Structure formats: structure tokens, C-alpha cells
Amino acid sequence: MKITKEKMLEKQGYRLHILPSKKYKTINIVAKFKSELKKEWMTKRALLPMVLQKATQDHPSPRQLQSALENLYGTILSSDGTKKGENHVISFRMEVANEAYLNDRTPLLEEALRLFHDVLFNPKSENNAFDEKIFNREKQTLEQKITSIKDDKMSYANMRLIDHMCKDEPYSYHVHGYPEELEKLTAADLYEYYQSFINHDLLDVYITGDVEEDEAERLIDKYFTRENASNQVLDEKKTNTQPIDDSKEIIEEDELNQGKLHLGFRTHTTFGDEDYYALQIFNGLFGGFPSSKLFMNVREKHSLAYYAASRFESHKGLLLVFSGIAPDVYDQAKSIILEQVEAMRNGEFTEEEVEQTKELVVNQLLETMDSAQGLIEILYHQVLSGHMVEAEELIENIRQVTMQEVVDMANKIELDTIYFLTSNEGGEK
């Protein structure tokens, strides 16, 4: 499979990534703003993209902005914020039809980029504050989102696991912010933070699709140049990892029927490390696929869990195990999960299973890269880690992982926290 080669250019106030490809029928533009994790910023950074994508000075209401997008052949605009190791990243994504396929002569890409520019750089504001009506509506939406986490017991248990596991680390900060901070936040406060965000966050802009490189560069330059931003890349801080003297066991109660048993391990490995590829295979064998040890033993063989799986955080060095169990089988389920870790350390898996897992991981990677947005996410992982690898090399590195390297990875991983959210006997309401 031929994978798009990336052209990366340092520009004024941003870094440009051009990925020409005839595979996609649409053109995707993604702007990624990165800052360090600070608790006092989290609520503002959760709310900011919600407000920005609702109105601009030229399109001063959500309806008018949406109408402008629809008039550009149904151009799609979306945004989100997420934690990546010790960084917080706000992404704005735009997907626009390729004008080469249109019957008229509309300069569609330029019109879409002009609108994208307005969303980011000319939001609706007055007297150094965001529009009060829009601000209040989005503030209420975010408040509901924060409240709803408590209702999604799996997400809530995961949040509480990270609260305990990363207690004194920036990674514990809540990505949706905090209700007490949201309550006192004003439209003027958020606009003041926006000024800092738009000028000081590190900005990477990606464009992929059937585009001509020079023209794409000219257009992105026209609409994304930040005259007042140096976009100076600071030395990346190695992720903050606390030493593990002894693992913690936390049990909390709530009104639920199905207990949530989540375990957090430190892998001491992040994207860009030599043994990162072994971690991918370890996770696949351990809990990443339906053929994994967690699924087959905890769920299928012993029928102790409604679900059992694992995933890892590429930039923080965490491996997280999730399982939904009956509250009265906690000890048994915990023991069997930990037995699977021990089995991995002892190399209780076959060469054939390693090879099958490598193919599953490679296929998953190829599937992700098959979509424009997925490809951009994989390439941005490399920007965050400062470790640039061609896509073909990524795949080759996965295929080179040996059984011994997986065993070594299993022995490197340390249990940090066991978290169990169980019934308070009140039943689920």
C-alpha cells in the first residue's frame, strides 16, 4: 500500500503539513493548537472551541454560520479538546468537497479557508467579550456534559482511576473542566484567555486531499499566518512519572448494578521509544482484541465480566484495564486479571499468537490511515513526541517485534492503581 508522504514546512506562527493524495474525494484541513496542561486553563479550553465554532463577526449567529458552511457544498466543521501526555490539544477540523469535481467555477477551497480563518481569528465578540447569548448557551451545554460523566459509569470510573493514579501530575486534570470554575467564568474571562490561546499555543495545520502543493501552501499561508506568534517549539518535557513504592487499591461506592473494575499500570514507555512497538503487541495479546487474554479468560472462560479490555496512552506511558463485573466477584476477577499479567511476564503465549497480533495491529493502523483524519492523527503523534517516522517504517517496526521483546515489555510494566466502583446496595436509578 502506498502511503502519502508528508511535506512539513516551518511558517510564520505555525507549522504546515501538506499531504497530497488522490485517494480522498474531499479535502481535509485540521488546525491543532497545543499547550501544556494547567488546571486553571482546563475549563476555559473545554469551553473555548464550543464557542468559537458557533459564530463569527461576519456570520454572527449559529444559524448564519451553519448556513455559510452548507452553502459551501455542505462543508463540515468540528472541534474537540484532548489530553496527550502532559499536553492539551484543541483540534479544529474542516472537510470540504474538492472543487475539481464541481460543475461550476467556485473557488471552493479558498472560500472554505476564509471561513475557517474567521472561525479561529475573527470570532463574534463585542467590548472584549464573547457574545453573551452564545457564551451562556455553550456554558450550559458544557455543564450538562460534565454532569453526564457521572451517569456514564465506565467513563466516571476511568476518570476516578486517573484522579487517584495521577494525583500529583498534570495528567489528572479533567479534560471537560470543573463545574465550580465554569460557574464563575464570564464571557470576558474566556475572551481574555482566547487572546493568549490564539497567539501563544503551538499551531500545526494539516491539509490532505487532491491538492496541488504550491497552491495549498499559498492558501494556507494566506489564512493561517500568525504575525504575532513565533510558534517556537520548546524542548518537549518527558512525561511526568511518579515512582511506584506500592500499588494502591481504591474502592468507592455508587448507585449501580454492574461494578467497574479498572486497573492502571505504568508502562515507562511512550511514543518514540524503541520498545513502543513491543508495547503495541503486548497490549494486543493482553487485552486489545477479542482474541486477547483478558477477553478469553476473564469474560469467556470464567464468565466474570460483561466486558474486559485494555488500552494504552501513547504519550503518558499508561496501560489501562477496563472490566464490568458483578459487585460480588471483585476478588476473583481482580485475581484473574492479574494472573493474565503474570502469564504475559512468563511468556505464556505462542509465536503464532504474536504473529497474528502483529497482523491485527498492522491492519488496525492501515485502517486508521485509510481515513484522512486518522492519518493526520497518526502524524500528529509524531509531532508531539518529536520522533518522526515514515508510515512504512511504522509498519515494519511492528512486524519486527519479537516474542522476547513482548516478554521484556510485560516485565517492565508496573501495577500502580486498582480502582473498583461498586454498588452501595441502593441499586441503579
C-alpha positions, -999 to +999 in steps of 0.1 A: +000+000+000+014+034-010+011+058+019+011+096+014+044+114+020+042+144+043+058+177+034+064+198+066+073+235+065+080+260+093+059+291+086+053+324+103+034+315+135+025+279+126+039+247+111+024+235+078+019+198+069+009+191+033-003+156+024-013+154-013-034+123-021-058+114-049-073+087-026-097+111-009-127+127-027-127+156-001-101+179+012-094+179+050-079+208+068-070+203+105-057+230+129-042+217+161-034+241+190-011+227+217-004+240+252+009+225+284-016+211+309-026+236+336-055+231+359-066+268+357-069+265+319-088+233+316-124+247+319-116+275+295-100+252+270-130+229+272-155+257+265-134+278+240-138+255+209-175+252+216-179+290+215-156+296+186-174+273+162-208+289+168-204+324+153-180+349+136-181+386+131-194+381+095-217+352+105-229+364+139-253+336+148-250+298+148-277+296+121-259+320+098-225+302+103-242+268+096-258+283+065-225+295+053-210+260+057-239+244+039-236+269+010-200+256+005-214+223-007-220+210+028-186+218+043-183+202+078-167+219+107-160+202+141-137+206+171-126+189+203-101+191+231-080+162+245-051+154+267-019+140+251+006+131+278+014+164+295-001+185+267-036+197+259-046+198+222-075+216+208-083+205+172-105+222+146-114+201+116-129+211+083-139+188+055-147+204+021-157+190-013-129+190-039-137+218-064-123+196-092-154+175-090-178+205-092-196+217-123-192+254-115-161+275-111-165+282-074-130+286-057-144+263-030-112+256-011-103+293-007-139+302+003-138+274+030-104+285+043-116+321+045-145+308+067-121+286+087-099+317+093-129+337+105-139+310+130-104+309+145-093+345+142-125+367+139-150+352+164-181+371+173-172+395+201-180+429+215-162+451+241-135+424+246-160+397+254-177+368+235-213+371+226-232+367+259-260+347+245-238+322+227-214+320+257-242+312+281-258+286+258-224+268+254-216+271+291-249+253+299-240+226+273-206+221+289-222+220+324-245+192+312-216+173+296-196+175+329-227+163+349-234+135+325-199+119+331-213+107+365-241+089+347-217+070+323-203+047+350-175+034+327-162+069+319-167+080+355-147+050+368-119+058+343-118+094+354-116+084+391-089+059+383-068+086+367-077+110+396-061+085+421-033+072+399-020+106+386-030+125+417+000+149+417+005+150+379-010+174+353-025+143+335-051+141+363-067+174+352-102+169+338-105+174+301-141+188+304-130+212+332-146+218+366-181+229+375-170+253+402-147+271+377-174+270+350-199+287+372-178+318+378-164+320+342-176+351+323-177+358+285-150+385+291-128+360+310-130+335+282-122+361+256-092+372+275-079+336+276-087+333+238-062+362+231-035+342+248-046+309+232-047+323+196-013+339+199+007+315+221-004+279+215+018+259+192-001+256+159+001+228+134-020+230+102-026+199+081-041+197+046-047+165+028-065+155-004-061+160-041-044+194-038-015+210-057+013+216-032+022+252-041-014+263-043-022+246-009+008+263+007-002+297-007-038+294+005-029+282+040-003+309+043-029+335+034-053+324+061-032+309+089-001+331+092+001+345+127+022+376+126+024+379+164+033+343+172+067+328+170+054+292+172+088+284+188+089+247+197+101+244+233+120+214+244+094+186+250+091+177+286+094+140+293+061+128+307+059+132+345+060+098+361+058+091+398+078+063+413+057+034+425+065+023+460+034+002+464+003-002+443-029+015+456-063-002+459-093+022+459-129+011+464-157+036+460-195+031+461-223+044+439-258+036+428-252+009+402-258-027+394-227-035+375-193-029+392-165-012+373-131-027+380-104-006+364-066-011+368-038+013+359-003+003+351+028+024+343+045+012+311+075+036+313+073+036+275+059+064+253+056+070+215+091+073+201+107+049+225+124+019+209+101-006+228+069+013+219+062-013+191+066-042+217+040-023+238+015-024+209+019-061+206+018-067+243-015-047+245-030-067+216-021-100+232-032-089+267-064-070+262-066-051+229-085-076+208-113-102+212-086-129+210-067-114+239-061-130+273-084-106+292-113-113+269-108-151+267-101-157+304-119-131+324-150-129+302-153-161+282-137-189+303-147-177+338-177-156+329-167-130+354-170-099+333-195-083+310-165-068+292-128-069+298-102-050+277-071-028+278-057+002+260-026+023+264-019+061+264+009+067+239+022+099+254+018+093+291+030+058+295-001+043+310-018+010+303-054+009+315-076-022+320-114-019+320-139-045+331-176-046+341-183-072+368-209-082+393-200-065+427-197-098+445-169-112+422-144-084+428-116-105+444-119-133+419-120-110+389-090-090+402-070-121+407-077-135+372-068-101+356-035-100+375-029-137+365-030-126+329-003-100+335+018-127+351+012-151+322+025-124+299+056-119+320+062-157+319+058-157+281+027-179+282+018-172+246+029-186+213+049-173+183+018-179+162-002-156+186+025-129+183+024-131+145-014-130+144-014-100+168+012-082+147-011-085+117-041-073+137-021-042+148-009-035+113-044-039+099-057-015+125-030+010+117-037+007+079-075+011+086-068+043+106-045+057+079-072+049+053-092+079+065-078+114+061-085+123+097-069+091+110-038+097+090-034+132+104-038+119+140-010+094+135+013+120+120+005+144+148+015+117+174+050+121+158+049+159+162+041+155+199+068+130+205+094+147+184+100+114+167+093+114+130+089+080+113+076+072+078+044+053+078+060+023+061+087+023+088+060+022+115+045-009+100+079-025+095+088-018+132+056-036+143+064-066+121+099-068+136+088-072+172+100-105+188+084-127+214+112-119+238+106-081+234+070-087+244+081-106+275+105-078+283+078-053+280+055-073+303+082-073+329+087-036+326+051-028+333+042-020+369+008-020+386+000+014+400-037+015+410-066-008+413-099+011+413-133-005+420-166+013+417-192-009+434-228-009+445-239+009+476-268-016+477-291+011+466-294-003+430-291+017+398-317+045+395 
